[in-house]
Amino acid sequence: MVAILLALSVLRIADPAPVAQLRLMVFDGYQRLNPRRPDTDGPVRIIDIDDESIRRIGQWPWPRTVIAKLVDKAAAHGAAAIGLDIVLSEPDRLSPEQVIGSWSGDLSDLRLRVAGLPSNDEVLARAIARAPAVLGLVLTDKPNSKPPVLKAGFAHAGDDPRRFVPGFEGALAALPALNAAAKGQGAINWRPDGDQIIRRLPLFLSAAGKLYPALAMEVLRVAQGASTYIIKSSGASGERAFGASTGVTAVKVGALEIPTAGNGEMWLRYAPMRRELYIPAWRLLEGEVDQEVLRGRIVLVGTSAAGLLDLRATPLSPAVPGIEVHAQAIEQIVAGAFLRRPDYADAMELVVMVAGSLILGALVVWFGALWSGVAAVLAIGAVGASSWFAFERAGWLLDPVYPVIAIVVLYLAGTVFGYLRTERERRQVRQAFSRYLAPSVVEEIAGDPDRLTLGGEDREMTLMFCDIRGFTKLAEGLSANELVTLLNRYLTPMTEVILAHRWTIDKYMGDCIMAFWNAPLDDGDHARNACRAALDMVEKLKILNQTLKEEAKQNRRRFHPIRIGIGLNTGLCCVGNMGSDQRFDYSVIGDNVNVASRLEGQTKTYGVTIIAGARTISAVPELAAVELDLIKVKGRQEAERIFALLCDHPSAYDPAYRDLHEAHVQLIVAYRSRKWTAAMRHLKVCSRRGGPELKVYYEMLAARIRHFRKDPPQQNWDGIYRAETK
């Protein structure tokens, strides 16, 4: 037990990445349960280079003259500071002199005229000089011959902070003319964790022996009119590090003091993203923004446009605009809503872990597994509650993971040791009574190993393919995250329906579902279950569409209903484990699988929701279905009789359906007998009785009949439609 405790202590000191990641996930969970409450009249507004602004103004990058107008407008509205989350390190390629330089021919006259014009960068530099502007820079691992000039001073108490903050070799900054005009410049570097989630923001970084502030810090300095940062580190007056160099402890800028981790990073406490803080750039340029919206506030210029790929993951969201992280950091600093991990947290957690483990180990020895198990559960609850209470009340990040791991490991180890000790005692008893009692060992092999080998079997099965109609159009205007969310909301109820009807889902292919019945479990009603599942899927989709419609109305968005096509076919297939010795799937192949896929594709042609083959429909006489056509699907020579399984009249005993079915049979007979006039007469009756489910089909059939009346088919016409598309 002592050896295990020592091993756990070494593990805690080493802090391997998987366990550290688990700790971060716990802290993320705390933030999701209790996110920072945002100030309704917060200090930050974001000028958003969004998709609509790019559509109106032109593709990115914009001419620097446009950026200059943004800066001028924000300054005119009384912004306290303007931070540009953009690195302007190259001359504007859209400047007049740059554009003319790329042209060929005799342009001497034009060059003389352009020579007197200011470049776009000069226009932007003048705008920046008139405004409280802060430019972005990126620190890199490539050394610079001439690092950018700092705009702020630094003072530090205690150990030199450059020893602790993240270090780089050089910096990629804005053009010298722009830097000279700016009131400040701040680094926009991120330091995400291994899972690419941004949980901390470095307030300062070093490059070539110099300290550089983060963009968030620099705009706060400019907004307050401060000139110097004061950095407090271990060894400073009032800092108790007990002689150890624990690193940076706090940073002060103007009237604001920010607690930090030892490497100068600030833990970010996120609030839910608020779209009302985002002002599209085109609105500011066109004068549609009230001055009071920006007056006295910090204005950040960044982008939420999906095509510019400035998206970051946070504990609250898998994808937010990068500028959102800067804005959240500034709001958090101004509000004083900090997260802290005290310098002594590691030592305190180690003491709690060791003490709790020793107590639990003693309980296992004295009271056995049952009562020590109760104590372990209570201890885990106490650790979790203490960690949550520290976060919720004080903003402290205290790790519950290692103490819980130690409790569980020590409990299991103590239980195993107790079991081994008991077994040793029992073995001694068995040896003592071996001449009287014979030992018995009973083992049973579960499962059939042969099922894990490659191969298949022939079965009669019913196949289903289900696909979203017009998926490309439906996806327009949705971000990747929104599209995935929509697909999940659609696939979940569809899967629930199939699950309720003795299904096997073969695979999801984007928005398409492939499923089959009668394997691996026997299902004597596989065709009926498949048809019932298809009808229930249509009903579930109606409910989902109604929900999406209400949400679209609330969010003032255009509603695009989800429509599906389903193909069903019954026949002999080969089903089993297919693939390679290294990797295989339980799947189904065969001609009837291809037919089911083609029938799903033909729902677009015939304008119905569900198309089924003849063998499938013959198994469900109680369901409403009408014959559509004789068709040769693409890639197949044999014709198939196909039917529409009706969603409007699911029961074959519905009087309205019986009237429709009688007229429809007469229509099909007349059509295949080339009696076009009679067919058209019956079609009109069917159109009145068929409802919206068959509207497109009857219109298509009417067009065929009109065509054949003008241009009759050949004598050997067999009434078969040959599909040209899948």
C-alpha positions in Angstrom: 0.0 0.0 0.0 2.8 2.4 0.8 4.5 1.6 -2.5 1.2 2.4 -4.3 0.9 5.7 -2.5 4.4 6.6 -3.4 3.7 5.8 -7.0 0.6 7.9 -7.0 2.6 10.8 -5.5 5.2 10.5 -8.2 2.4 10.5 -10.8 1.0 13.6 -9.3 4.3 15.4 -9.4 5.0 14.2 -13.0 1.4 15.2 -14.0 1.2 13.2 -17.3 -0.8 14.7 -20.2 -3.8 12.3 -20.1 -4.5 13.0 -16.5 -3.8 16.7 -16.9 -6.3 16.7 -19.8 -8.9 15.1 -17.6 -8.4 17.8 -15.0 -8.9 20.5 -17.7 -12.1 18.7 -18.8 -13.4 18.9 -15.3 -12.7 22.6 -15.2 -14.5 23.0 -18.5 -17.5 21.3 -17.0 -17.5 23.8 -14.2 -17.6 26.6 -16.7 -20.4 25.1 -18.6 -22.4 24.6 -15.4 -21.6 28.1 -14.1 -20.4 30.4 -16.9 -19.4 34.0 -16.2 -22.4 36.3 -16.1 -21.8 39.0 -18.7 -22.4 42.7 -18.1 -25.4 43.7 -20.1 -23.7 47.0 -20.9 -20.2 45.6 -21.2 -17.0 47.5 -22.1 -16.3 45.8 -25.5 -17.8 46.0 -28.9 -16.6 44.0 -32.0 -16.5 45.4 -35.5 -17.2 42.2 -37.4 -15.7 41.5 -40.8 -18.5 39.0 -41.4 -19.7 37.3 -44.5 -22.3 40.0 -45.3 -19.6 42.7 -45.0 -17.4 40.8 -47.4 -20.3 40.3 -49.8 -21.0 44.0 -49.8 -17.5 45.5 -49.8 -15.5 42.8 -51.6 -13.3 39.9 -51.0 -10.7 39.9 -48.2 -8.1 41.4 -47.8 -9.8 44.8 -48.2 -7.8 47.8 -49.4 -6.2 49.5 -46.4 -8.3 52.6 -47.2 -11.3 50.6 -46.1 -9.6 49.7 -42.8 -8.7 53.4 -42.5 -12.4 54.3 -42.8 -13.3 51.7 -40.1 -10.7 53.2 -37.8 -11.8 56.8 -38.5 -15.5 55.9 -37.9 -14.8 54.1 -34.6 -12.6 57.0 -33.4 -15.3 59.5 -34.4 -17.8 57.5 -32.4 -15.7 58.1 -29.3 -14.0 54.6 -28.9 -11.7 54.5 -25.9 -9.3 52.2 -27.8 -9.4 50.3 -31.1 -7.7 47.0 -31.3 -7.0 45.4 -34.7 -6.9 41.6 -34.7 -5.0 41.8 -38.0 -1.3 41.7 -38.8 -0.5 44.3 -41.5 3.0 43.1 -42.2 3.0 43.5 -46.0 2.4 46.6 -48.2 -1.1 46.8 -49.5 -1.1 45.1 -52.9 -4.1 47.2 -53.9 -2.2 50.5 -53.5 -2.1 52.5 -56.7 1.7 52.1 -57.1 1.4 48.3 -56.4 -1.4 47.9 -58.9 0.4 49.9 -61.7 3.6 48.0 -61.1 1.9 44.8 -62.1 0.7 46.2 -65.4 2.7 46.1 -68.7 3.1 48.6 -71.4 4.0 52.3 -71.5 2.3 53.7 -68.4 4.7 56.6 -67.7 1.9 59.2 -67.8 -0.2 57.2 -65.4 2.8 56.5 -63.1 3.5 60.3 -62.9 -0.1 60.9 -61.7 0.0 58.0 -59.3 3.3 59.1 -57.9 1.6 62.1 -56.3 -1.0 60.0 -54.5 -0.6 58.6 -51.0 -0.3 54.9 -50.8 -3.1 52.9 -49.1 -0.7 52.2 -46.2 -0.1 56.0 -45.8 -3.8 56.6 -45.7 -4.2 54.0 -43.0 -1.2 55.3 -41.0 -2.8 58.8 -40.9 -6.1 57.2 -39.7 -4.2 55.2 -37.0 -2.4 58.3 -35.9 -5.7 60.1 -35.3 -7.1 57.3 -33.3 -6.3 55.4 -30.1 -5.4 52.4 -32.2 -3.6 49.2 -31.2 -2.1 46.9 -33.9 -1.7 43.2 -33.8 1.6 41.3 -34.1 2.6 37.7 -34.0 5.6 36.3 -32.2 7.4 33.6 -34.1 10.3 31.2 -33.8 12.2 33.0 -36.6 14.6 35.8 -35.4 14.1 39.3 -36.6 16.9 41.7 -37.5 14.8 44.6 -36.3 12.2 43.8 -33.7 9.2 46.2 -33.5 9.5 49.2 -31.2 7.6 48.9 -27.9 5.0 51.6 -27.1 4.8 50.9 -23.3 7.2 50.7 -20.4 7.7 47.8 -18.1 8.4 47.7 -14.4 8.7 44.5 -12.4 9.0 43.6 -8.7 10.7 40.4 -7.8 12.1 37.9 -10.2 12.6 38.8 -13.9 9.3 37.9 -15.6 11.2 37.0 -18.9 12.4 33.8 -17.2 8.8 32.5 -16.9 6.6 33.8 -19.8 6.4 32.0 -23.2 9.5 32.8 -25.3 10.0 33.3 -29.0 12.8 34.3 -31.3 11.2 37.1 -33.3 8.1 39.0 -34.1 6.0 39.6 -37.3 4.6 43.1 -36.8 2.8 45.7 -38.9 4.7 47.9 -41.4 7.1 50.4 -39.7 4.9 53.4 -40.8 1.8 51.8 -39.3 3.7 50.9 -36.0 5.0 54.4 -35.7 1.5 55.9 -36.0 -0.2 53.4 -33.6 -0.6 54.0 -29.8 0.2 50.4 -29.1 0.8 47.0 -30.4 -0.2 43.6 -28.9 0.5 40.0 -29.6 -2.4 37.9 -30.9 -0.6 34.5 -30.2 -2.7 31.7 -28.9 -1.5 28.8 -26.7 -4.3 26.2 -26.9 -4.1 22.9 -25.0 -3.6 19.6 -26.7 -7.3 19.4 -27.5 -7.0 22.8 -29.2 -9.3 24.5 -26.6 -8.2 27.9 -25.5 -8.4 28.0 -21.7 -5.7 30.5 -20.9 -4.4 33.7 -22.5 -0.7 34.8 -22.2 -0.8 38.4 -21.0 2.9 38.8 -21.9 5.4 37.0 -24.1 9.0 37.5 -24.7 11.1 37.7 -28.0 14.7 38.5 -28.4 15.0 39.6 -24.7 12.0 41.9 -24.8 8.5 41.6 -23.3 5.5 42.1 -25.5 1.9 42.5 -24.2 -1.1 40.7 -25.5 -3.5 42.6 -27.6 -6.1 42.5 -24.8 -3.6 44.1 -22.4 -2.5 46.7 -24.8 -6.0 48.0 -25.6 -6.7 48.2 -21.9 -3.5 50.2 -21.4 -4.4 52.6 -24.3 -8.0 52.9 -23.1 -6.9 54.0 -19.7 -4.2 56.3 -21.0 -1.6 54.3 -19.0 2.1 54.2 -20.1 3.6 51.3 -18.0 2.9 47.7 -17.0 3.8 46.6 -13.5 4.6 42.9 -13.2 4.8 41.3 -9.9 6.7 38.0 -9.6 8.0 35.6 -6.9 10.4 37.4 -4.6 8.4 40.6 -4.6 7.3 42.3 -1.4 4.3 40.5 0.0 4.7 37.4 -2.2 5.3 34.2 -0.2 7.2 31.8 -2.3 9.4 30.4 0.5 12.5 31.1 -1.5 11.2 29.3 -4.7 11.0 31.0 -8.1 7.3 30.3 -8.7 7.0 32.9 -11.5 4.7 35.7 -12.3 1.8 36.3 -9.8 0.0 39.4 -11.0 0.1 42.2 -13.6 -1.1 45.8 -13.2 -2.1 48.1 -16.0 -3.6 51.4 -15.1 -6.2 50.8 -12.3 -6.6 47.1 -13.2 -4.7 44.3 -11.5 -4.8 40.8 -13.0 -3.8 37.6 -11.1 -1.8 35.2 -13.3 -0.4 31.7 -13.4 3.4 31.4 -13.0 4.0 31.7 -16.7 2.1 35.0 -17.0 -1.1 33.4 -18.4 -4.6 34.3 -17.3 -7.2 31.6 -16.9 -10.2 32.6 -19.0 -13.6 32.5 -17.5 -16.0 32.5 -20.4 -19.5 34.0 -20.7 -21.9 32.7 -23.3 -21.2 34.3 -26.7 -23.5 37.4 -27.3 -24.2 38.3 -30.9 -25.5 41.7 -29.9 -21.9 42.8 -29.2 -21.0 42.2 -32.9 -21.4 45.1 -35.3 -21.1 44.2 -39.0 -18.3 46.3 -40.6 -20.6 47.4 -43.4 -23.1 49.0 -41.0 -20.3 51.1 -39.4 -19.0 52.2 -42.8 -22.5 53.1 -44.0 -23.3 55.2 -40.9 -25.9 52.8 -39.4 -24.3 52.6 -36.0 -25.4 55.0 -33.2 -22.5 56.9 -31.6 -23.6 55.8 -28.1 -22.9 52.2 -29.0 -19.2 52.8 -29.3 -18.6 55.8 -27.1 -16.1 55.2 -24.3 -15.9 51.5 -25.2 -13.0 49.3 -26.4 -13.6 48.4 -30.0 -12.0 45.3 -31.5 -11.8 44.7 -35.2 -11.9 41.0 -36.2 -13.8 38.5 -38.3 -16.5 35.9 -37.9 -16.5 35.0 -41.6 -16.3 31.2 -42.0 -14.1 31.5 -45.1 -11.3 33.4 -43.1 -10.9 30.4 -40.7 -10.4 32.5 -37.6 -12.4 30.0 -35.4 -11.3 28.9 -31.9 -12.6 26.3 -29.5 -13.5 27.3 -25.9 -14.9 25.3 -23.0 -18.3 26.6 -23.9 -18.3 26.2 -27.7 -16.4 24.1 -30.3 -16.1 27.1 -32.6 -16.2 30.9 -31.9 -14.5 33.7 -33.8 -11.0 34.3 -32.5 -11.8 38.0 -31.7 -14.3 36.6 -29.2 -11.5 35.3 -27.0 -9.8 38.8 -26.9 -13.2 40.4 -26.1 -14.0 37.9 -23.3 -10.5 38.4 -21.7 -11.1 42.2 -21.7 -14.6 41.9 -20.2 -13.3 39.5 -17.5 -10.4 41.8 -16.5 -12.7 44.9 -16.3 -15.3 42.9 -14.3 -12.7 41.4 -12.0 -14.2 37.9 -12.6 -11.0 35.9 -12.4 -10.2 32.3 -12.2 -7.2 31.5 -10.0 -5.1 28.5 -9.4 -3.1 29.5 -6.3 0.7 28.8 -6.1 0.1 26.4 -3.3 -2.6 24.4 -5.1 -0.3 21.6 -6.2 1.1 21.1 -2.7 -2.3 21.3 -1.0 -3.8 18.8 -3.5 -0.8 16.4 -2.8 -1.4 16.6 0.9 -5.1 16.0 0.6 -4.4 13.0 -1.7 -1.9 11.4 0.6 -3.9 12.0 3.8 -7.1 10.7 2.3 -5.4 7.7 0.8 -3.8 6.7 4.2 -7.2 7.0 6.0 -8.9 5.0 3.3 -6.2 2.3 3.4 -6.6 2.0 7.1 -10.4 1.7 6.8 -10.1 -1.1 4.2 -7.9 -3.1 6.6 -10.0 -2.5 9.7 -13.6 -2.5 8.3 -13.4 -4.5 5.0 -14.5 -3.7 1.5 -18.2 -2.7 2.2 -17.8 0.0 4.7 -14.6 1.3 3.2 -16.4 1.4 -0.1 -19.1 3.7 1.5 -16.3 5.8 2.9 -14.6 6.0 -0.5 -17.9 7.2 -2.1 -18.3 9.8 0.6 -14.7 10.9 0.1 -15.1 11.2 -3.6 -18.3 13.3 -3.1 -16.5 15.5 -0.6 -13.6 16.1 -3.0 -15.9 16.9 -5.9 -18.1 19.2 -3.8 -15.1 21.0 -2.3 -13.6 21.6 -5.8 -17.0 22.8 -7.2 -17.6 25.1 -4.1 -14.1 26.6 -4.5 -14.8 27.4 -8.2 -18.4 28.6 -7.7 -17.7 30.8 -4.7 -14.1 32.0 -5.1 -13.1 31.3 -8.7 -10.4 28.8 -7.6 -9.4 25.9 -9.8 -8.7 23.0 -7.4 -8.1 19.6 -9.0 -10.5 16.9 -7.9 -9.1 14.3 -10.4 -5.9 13.2 -8.6 -7.5 12.8 -5.2 -10.3 10.8 -6.8 -7.9 8.6 -8.7 -5.9 8.0 -5.5 -9.0 7.1 -3.6 -10.2 4.7 -6.3 -6.8 3.1 -6.7 -6.2 2.7 -3.0 -9.7 1.3 -2.5 -9.3 -1.2 -5.3 -5.7 -2.1 -4.2 -6.9 -2.6 -0.6 -9.8 -4.7 -1.8 -7.6 -6.9 -3.9 -5.1 -7.3 -1.1 -7.9 -8.3 1.2 -9.3 -10.7 -1.4 -5.8 -12.3 -1.8 -5.4 -12.6 1.9 -8.8 -14.3 2.2 -8.0 -16.6 -0.7 -4.7 -17.5 1.0 -6.6 -18.4 4.2 -9.1 -20.4 2.2 -6.3 -22.2 0.4 -4.9 -23.2 3.7 -8.2 -24.5 4.7 -8.6 -26.5 1.4 -5.2 -28.0 1.9 -6.1 -29.0 5.4 -9.3 -30.6 4.2 -8.0 -31.8 0.8 -8.6 -35.5 1.6 -12.2 -34.7 2.4 -13.1 -32.0 -0.2 -12.2 -31.9 -4.0 -11.7 -28.4 -5.6 -13.9 -27.5 -8.5 -13.3 -24.9 -11.2 -16.1 -24.2 -13.6 -15.5 -22.0 -16.7 -17.9 -21.3 -19.5 -16.8 -19.7 -22.9 -19.3 -16.9 -23.8 -20.1 -16.2 -27.4 -19.1 -17.9 -30.6 -15.5 -17.1 -31.8 -16.5 -18.2 -35.4 -18.7 -15.0 -35.6 -15.5 -13.0 -35.6 -14.2 -14.5 -38.9 -14.7 -13.2 -42.4 -17.6 -14.6 -44.4 -21.4 -14.3 -45.0 -24.6 -16.1 -45.6 -27.5 -15.8 -48.1 -30.7 -14.5 -46.6 -34.0 -13.0 -47.8 -33.9 -9.5 -46.4 -35.6 -6.1 -46.7 -33.3 -3.2 -47.5 -33.9 0.5 -46.8 -32.2 3.6 -48.1 -33.3 7.0 -46.8 -31.8 10.3 -48.1 -32.6 14.0 -47.6 -33.9 15.7 -50.7 -32.2 18.9 -51.7 -29.5 18.5 -49.0 -27.1 20.9 -50.8 -29.7 23.7 -50.8 -30.6 22.9 -47.2 -26.9 23.3 -46.2 -26.6 26.7 -47.8 -26.1 29.5 -45.2 -25.3 27.1 -42.4 -21.9 26.9 -40.7 -20.2 23.6 -40.4 -21.2 23.4 -36.7 -24.8 24.3 -37.5 -24.9 21.7 -40.3 -23.6 18.9 -38.0 -26.2 19.9 -35.3 -29.0 19.8 -37.9 -27.9 16.4 -39.2 -27.7 15.0 -35.6 -31.2 16.4 -34.9 -32.5 14.6 -38.0 -30.6 11.3 -37.6 -31.6 10.8 -34.0 -35.4 10.5 -34.4 -34.9 8.5 -37.6 -32.7 6.0 -35.8 -35.1 5.8 -32.9 -37.9 4.8 -35.3 -35.7 2.1 -37.0 -34.6 0.9 -33.6 -38.2 0.3 -32.6 -38.8 -1.9 -35.7 -36.1 -4.6 -35.2 -33.5 -2.8 -37.3 -29.9 -3.2 -38.3 -28.3 0.1 -39.4 -25.6 -0.7 -41.9 -24.1 2.8 -42.0 -24.6 6.5 -42.2 -23.4 8.1 -45.4 -23.6 11.9 -44.7 -27.4 12.5 -44.8 -28.2 9.0 -46.1 -29.2 6.1 -43.9 -28.8 2.4 -45.0 -30.6 -0.2 -42.9 -31.7 -3.8 -43.3 -34.0 -6.3 -41.7 -33.8 -10.0 -40.9 -30.1 -10.1 -39.9 -28.3 -10.9 -37.7 -31.6 -11.7 -35.8 -34.3 -13.6 -37.6 -37.4 -11.5 -38.4 -40.3 -13.2 -40.1 -42.0 -9.9 -40.6 -39.0 -8.0 -42.0 -40.9 -6.5 -44.9 -43.7 -5.3 -42.7 -41.4 -3.9 -40.1 -39.4 -2.0 -42.7 -42.6 -0.5 -44.2 -43.9 0.5 -40.8 -40.5 2.0 -40.0 -40.6 4.1 -43.2 -44.1 5.4 -42.4 -43.2 6.2 -38.8 -40.0 8.0 -40.1 -42.2 10.3 -42.2 -44.4 11.1 -39.2 -41.4 11.8 -37.0 -40.0 14.1 -39.7 -43.3 16.1 -39.6 -42.8 16.7 -35.9 -39.1 17.7 -36.4 -40.0 20.1 -39.3 -42.6 21.8 -37.1 -40.1 22.3 -34.3 -37.5 23.7 -36.8 -40.2 26.0 -38.3 -41.0 27.4 -34.9 -37.3 27.9 -34.1 -36.7 29.7 -37.5 -39.7 32.0 -36.8 -38.3 32.9 -33.3 -34.8 33.6 -34.8 -36.3 35.4 -37.8 -34.7 33.0 -40.3 -36.0 31.5 -43.4 -37.4 28.0 -42.9 -36.3 25.2 -45.2 -38.2 22.0 -44.4 -36.4 18.7 -44.5 -37.8 16.3 -47.1 -36.7 12.7 -47.5 -36.9 9.9 -50.0 -37.1 6.3 -48.9 -36.4 3.2 -51.1 -37.5 -0.3 -49.9 -36.8 -3.6 -51.5 -37.0 -7.3 -50.5 -34.9 -10.1 -51.9 -32.0 -12.5 -51.4 -28.8 -10.8 -50.2 -25.4 -11.9 -48.8 -24.9 -10.6 -45.2 -22.0 -11.1 -42.9 -18.6 -9.8 -41.8 -16.9 -8.2 -44.8 -13.6 -6.5 -45.2 -10.0 -7.6 -44.4 -8.4 -9.7 -41.7 -7.4 -6.4 -40.1 -10.7 -4.6 -40.2 -14.2 -5.6 -41.2 -17.8 -4.6 -40.9 -21.1 -6.4 -40.6 -22.8 -5.5 -43.9 -24.9 -6.7 -46.8 -24.3 -6.9 -50.5 -26.2 -8.1 -53.6 -28.3 -7.0 -56.5 -31.3 -6.4 -54.3 -29.3 -3.9 -52.3 -28.5 -1.9 -55.4 -32.2 -2.0 -56.4 -33.2 -0.5 -53.0 -30.7 2.3 -53.5 -32.0 3.0 -57.0 -35.6 3.1 -55.8 -34.6 5.7 -53.2 -33.1 7.8 -56.0 -36.4 7.4 -58.1 -38.4 9.1 -55.4 -37.2 12.4 -56.9 -38.4 11.3 -60.3 -41.9 10.2 -59.2 -42.3 12.9 -56.5 -43.3 10.5 -53.8 -41.7 9.9 -50.4 -41.6 6.1 -50.2 -41.0 3.7 -53.2 -41.0 0.0 -52.6 -40.5 -3.1 -54.7 -43.3 -5.6 -55.5 -42.1 -8.3 -53.1 -42.0 -5.7 -50.3 -45.6 -4.5 -51.0 -46.9 -8.1 -51.4 -46.0 -8.7 -47.7 -48.1 -5.7 -46.4 -51.6 -6.0 -47.9 -53.0 -4.0 -45.0 -51.0 -0.9 -46.0 -52.1 1.6 -48.6 -49.9 1.4 -51.8 -50.4 2.2 -55.5 -48.4 0.9 -58.4 -46.3 3.6 -60.0 -44.6 2.0 -63.0 -42.6 -0.8 -64.6 -39.0 0.5 -64.5 -35.6 -0.6 -65.4 -33.3 1.1 -62.9 -29.9 2.3 -64.0 -27.4 -0.5 -64.3 -30.0 -3.3 -64.4 -31.6 -5.1 -67.3 -34.6 -6.6 -65.5 -37.7 -4.5 -65.0 -39.2 -3.9 -61.6 -42.8 -3.2 -60.6 -42.5 -0.3 -58.2 -45.1 1.0 -55.7 -45.7 4.2 -53.7 -46.3 3.4 -50.1 -48.7 6.2 -49.2 -48.1 8.4 -46.2 -51.5 10.2 -46.4 -53.6 7.0 -46.3 -51.4 4.4 -44.5 -54.4 2.0 -44.1 -55.7 -0.1 -47.0 -59.1 -0.1 -45.3 -59.5 3.7 -45.5 -62.5 4.3 -47.8 -60.8 7.3 -49.4 -57.9 5.1 -50.3 -60.1 2.3 -51.7 -61.8 4.8 -54.0 -58.3 6.1 -55.1 -57.0 2.6 -55.6 -59.9 1.5 -57.8 -59.4 4.5 -60.1 -55.7 4.1 -60.1 -55.8 0.4 -61.2 -58.1 1.4 -64.1 -55.6 4.2 -64.9 -52.6 1.8 -65.0 -54.5 -0.8 -67.1 -55.7 1.9 -69.6 -52.1 3.4 -69.8 -50.4 0.0 -70.5 -53.2 -0.9 -73.0 -52.4 2.4 -74.9 -56.0 3.7 -74.3 -54.8 7.3 -73.9 -58.2 8.9 -73.7 -59.5 6.5 -71.1 -56.2 6.8 -69.2 -56.5 10.6 -69.1 -60.1 10.3 -67.9 -59.1 8.0 -65.1 -56.0 10.2 -64.3 -58.3 13.2 -63.7 -60.3 11.2 -61.2 -57.1 10.0 -59.5 -55.7 13.5 -59.3 -58.8 14.7 -57.4 -58.5 11.7 -55.0 -54.8 11.3 -54.7 -53.9 14.4 -52.6 -50.5 16.1 -52.5 -48.6 12.8 -52.0 -49.2 11.8 -55.6 -49.6 15.2 -57.2 -46.1 15.3 -58.9 -46.5 11.7 -60.1 -49.9 12.3 -61.7 -48.5 15.4 -63.4 -45.6 13.4 -64.7 -47.9 10.6 -66.0 -50.2 13.2 -67.6 -47.2 14.6 -69.5 -46.3 11.0 -70.7 -49.9 10.4 -71.9 -50.0 13.7 -73.8 -46.7 12.8 -75.4 -47.8 9.4 -76.5 -51.1 10.7 -77.9 -49.0 13.0 -80.2 -46.2 10.5 -80.8 -47.4 6.9 -80.1 -44.8 4.4 -79.0 -43.6 1.5 -81.2 -45.7 -1.6 -81.6 -43.4 -3.6 -79.3 -43.7 -1.0 -76.5 -43.9 -2.8 -73.2 -44.8 0.0 -70.9 -41.4 -0.1 -69.2 -39.8 3.2 -68.2 -36.0 3.2 -68.5 -34.3 5.3 -65.8 -31.4 7.3 -67.0 -30.3 8.5 -63.5 -29.6 6.8 -60.2 
